[in-house]
Amino acid sequence: MTIVIKDYAHLSALILAIINGSILFWRLRRDRPNLQVRAVEPKRFQWWFSLPGGEMNGQPTRRYGFLAYVRITNRGLRNVGLDKWGLKIKTKGGVKLKLKPTSIPEPRSRFSDEVEELRYFPVLGERTERFDGNTLIESGMSISGIAYYVADVYGSDGWDPSLGKDRSVEGKFRIQDVLDNETSCKIIFSEISLDRAREIVPGIGKIGL
């Protein structure tokens, strides 16, 4: 009889542990961060442009700049910090270039040709004169900013970005939080001139050289 009671006690303890573990796992999944990223005004703020050439391994290179304006929202029940954000661009040869962000001054733009006042934009993850660069995303809140990437290629034109019929470039913007959760969104970059890019970010042609 004593043995049977002990067996029941062990079984009850095991069942209770399974129930408690299941509840804990459910709460962790329920409360986990849920980040979503999207392009801000896709037809207006996502740009690519040709940069002055550089040099790599003793060979002249062709350089291309990409400015992505994104908003990242935390739809989960837990605050989380952003850790990484990168961009993938497909080349004419079918290779996907993995690009890392490059530091830039605050981008700026006029509201219209008639208005002289400049509007300044945050750079994702960078503290500047007007923005704190905070990458902690609270539950139910979002952050936004512009990220700048440079593709530096040489050799055949198969390494150049693949262009659409309207000379647009398609990219995948991927983010990762400090808990290693990842998500991404597609961005279509419209072509602008280097002069226009310099209006947005002064000195951008020399950044990264």
C-alpha positions as CSV (number, residue, x, y, z in Angstrom):
1,M,0.0,0.0,0.0
2,T,2.8,2.4,0.9
3,I,4.5,1.7,-2.5
4,V,1.3,2.5,-4.3
5,I,0.9,5.8,-2.5
6,K,4.5,6.8,-3.3
7,D,3.9,5.9,-7.0
8,Y,0.8,8.2,-7.0
9,A,2.8,11.0,-5.3
10,H,5.5,10.7,-7.9
11,L,3.0,10.7,-10.7
12,S,1.2,13.7,-9.3
13,A,4.4,15.6,-8.9
14,L,5.3,14.8,-12.5
15,I,1.9,15.9,-13.8
16,L,2.2,19.1,-11.8
17,A,5.6,19.8,-13.2
18,I,4.4,19.3,-16.8
19,I,1.4,21.6,-16.2
20,N,3.6,24.3,-14.6
21,G,6.1,24.0,-17.5
22,S,3.4,24.2,-20.1
23,I,2.0,27.3,-18.4
24,L,5.4,28.9,-18.3
25,F,6.1,28.1,-21.9
26,W,2.7,29.5,-22.9
27,R,3.4,32.7,-21.0
28,L,6.8,33.1,-22.6
29,R,5.3,32.6,-26.1
30,R,2.4,35.0,-25.3
31,D,4.7,37.7,-23.9
32,R,7.5,37.4,-26.4
33,P,8.4,40.4,-28.6
34,N,6.7,40.4,-32.0
35,L,8.6,42.8,-34.2
36,Q,7.3,43.9,-37.6
37,V,9.2,46.1,-40.1
38,R,8.0,48.0,-43.1
39,A,9.1,50.7,-45.5
40,V,8.0,54.2,-44.7
41,E,6.2,55.8,-47.7
42,P,7.7,53.3,-50.2
43,K,7.2,55.4,-53.3
44,R,8.9,58.5,-51.7
45,F,11.7,57.6,-49.3
46,Q,13.5,54.5,-50.6
47,W,16.4,55.5,-52.9
48,W,19.4,54.0,-54.7
49,F,22.1,55.9,-56.6
50,S,25.5,55.5,-58.2
51,L,28.5,56.7,-56.2
52,P,32.0,57.7,-57.2
53,G,34.2,54.6,-57.7
54,G,36.6,53.4,-55.1
55,E,39.3,50.8,-54.9
56,M,39.4,47.2,-53.6
57,N,42.4,44.8,-53.8
58,G,44.1,47.2,-56.1
59,Q,41.2,47.3,-58.6
60,P,38.8,50.1,-59.3
61,T,35.3,49.4,-58.0
62,R,31.8,50.5,-58.8
63,R,29.8,51.8,-55.8
64,Y,26.1,52.0,-55.2
65,G,24.3,53.7,-52.3
66,F,20.9,52.7,-50.8
67,L,18.9,54.7,-48.4
68,A,16.1,52.8,-46.7
69,Y,13.5,54.5,-44.4
70,V,11.8,52.0,-42.2
71,R,9.5,51.7,-39.2
72,I,9.8,48.9,-36.7
73,T,6.9,48.1,-34.5
74,N,6.7,45.8,-31.4
75,R,3.3,44.1,-31.4
76,G,4.3,41.8,-28.5
77,L,3.9,42.2,-24.8
78,R,7.6,42.5,-23.9
79,N,10.0,45.3,-24.5
80,V,13.0,44.4,-26.6
81,G,16.2,46.0,-28.1
82,L,17.1,45.9,-31.7
83,D,20.5,44.3,-32.4
84,K,21.2,44.2,-36.1
85,W,19.7,45.5,-39.4
86,G,21.0,44.5,-42.8
87,L,20.1,44.7,-46.4
88,K,20.2,42.0,-49.2
89,I,20.5,43.1,-52.8
90,K,20.3,40.7,-55.8
91,T,23.0,41.2,-58.5
92,K,22.6,40.8,-62.2
93,G,24.4,37.5,-61.9
94,G,21.9,36.2,-59.3
95,V,24.2,36.6,-56.2
96,K,22.7,38.2,-53.1
97,L,24.9,40.8,-51.6
98,K,24.7,41.2,-47.8
99,L,25.2,44.8,-46.8
100,K,25.8,46.3,-43.4
101,P,24.7,49.8,-42.4
102,T,27.1,52.7,-42.8
103,S,27.1,55.8,-40.5
104,I,25.8,59.0,-42.0
105,P,24.8,62.5,-40.8
106,E,21.1,63.3,-40.3
107,P,19.4,63.1,-43.7
108,R,17.3,66.2,-44.6
109,S,14.8,67.3,-47.2
110,R,12.5,70.2,-48.0
111,F,8.8,69.8,-47.7
112,S,8.4,71.3,-51.2
113,D,10.1,73.5,-53.7
114,E,8.2,76.5,-52.3
115,V,9.1,75.9,-48.6
116,E,12.7,76.6,-47.6
117,E,12.4,74.9,-44.2
118,L,14.3,71.6,-43.9
119,R,12.9,68.4,-42.4
120,Y,15.4,66.2,-40.7
121,F,15.2,62.4,-40.4
122,P,16.6,60.1,-37.7
123,V,19.3,57.6,-38.6
124,L,18.5,54.2,-37.3
125,G,20.5,53.5,-34.1
126,E,22.6,56.6,-34.2
127,R,22.5,59.5,-31.6
128,T,22.5,62.8,-33.4
129,E,21.8,66.5,-32.5
130,R,18.1,66.0,-32.9
131,F,17.5,62.3,-32.2
132,D,18.6,59.9,-29.4
133,G,19.1,56.9,-31.6
134,N,17.4,54.6,-29.1
135,T,16.8,51.1,-30.4
136,L,14.7,49.8,-27.4
137,I,11.2,49.1,-28.7
138,E,8.6,49.1,-26.0
139,S,5.5,46.9,-26.2
140,G,2.9,48.5,-28.5
141,M,5.4,51.1,-29.7
142,S,7.6,51.7,-32.7
143,I,10.8,53.4,-33.8
144,S,11.8,54.6,-37.2
145,G,14.9,55.7,-39.0
146,I,16.9,55.8,-42.2
147,A,19.6,53.2,-42.8
148,Y,22.4,53.7,-45.4
149,Y,24.1,50.9,-47.2
150,V,26.9,50.8,-49.8
151,A,27.6,48.0,-52.3
152,D,31.2,48.1,-53.5
153,V,31.8,45.7,-56.4
154,Y,34.4,45.1,-59.1
155,G,34.9,42.8,-62.0
156,S,32.1,41.9,-64.5
157,D,28.8,43.8,-64.5
158,G,27.2,40.6,-63.2
159,W,28.1,42.0,-59.8
160,D,26.0,45.2,-60.3
161,P,22.6,45.4,-58.7
162,S,19.8,43.8,-60.8
163,L,17.6,46.5,-62.2
164,G,13.8,46.4,-62.9
165,K,12.2,47.8,-66.0
166,D,11.9,51.2,-64.3
167,R,15.5,51.0,-63.1
168,S,14.3,50.2,-59.6
169,V,16.3,47.8,-57.3
170,E,14.6,45.3,-55.1
171,G,16.0,44.6,-51.6
172,K,15.2,42.6,-48.5
173,F,15.6,44.6,-45.2
174,R,16.2,42.2,-42.3
175,I,16.3,43.0,-38.6
176,Q,17.3,40.9,-35.5
177,D,16.5,41.7,-31.9
178,V,18.7,40.9,-28.9
179,L,16.8,37.7,-28.4
180,D,17.7,36.6,-31.9
181,N,14.2,36.9,-33.3
182,E,14.3,37.9,-37.0
183,T,11.9,39.5,-39.4
184,S,12.2,41.2,-42.8
185,C,10.3,43.2,-45.4
186,K,10.8,43.9,-49.1
187,I,11.9,47.4,-50.2
188,I,11.8,48.7,-53.8
189,F,14.5,51.4,-54.2
190,S,13.9,54.2,-56.8
191,E,16.9,55.7,-58.6
192,I,18.0,59.2,-57.9
193,S,21.0,61.2,-59.0
194,L,24.1,61.6,-56.9
195,D,23.4,65.3,-56.7
196,R,20.0,64.6,-55.2
197,A,21.6,62.2,-52.8
198,R,24.0,64.9,-51.7
199,E,21.1,67.2,-51.0
200,I,19.6,64.6,-48.7
201,V,22.9,63.7,-47.0
202,P,25.7,66.2,-47.5
203,G,29.1,64.6,-48.4
204,I,27.5,61.2,-49.0
205,G,29.7,60.6,-52.0
206,K,32.8,60.5,-49.8
207,I,31.3,58.4,-46.9
208,G,32.9,55.0,-46.6
209,L,35.9,55.7,-48.9
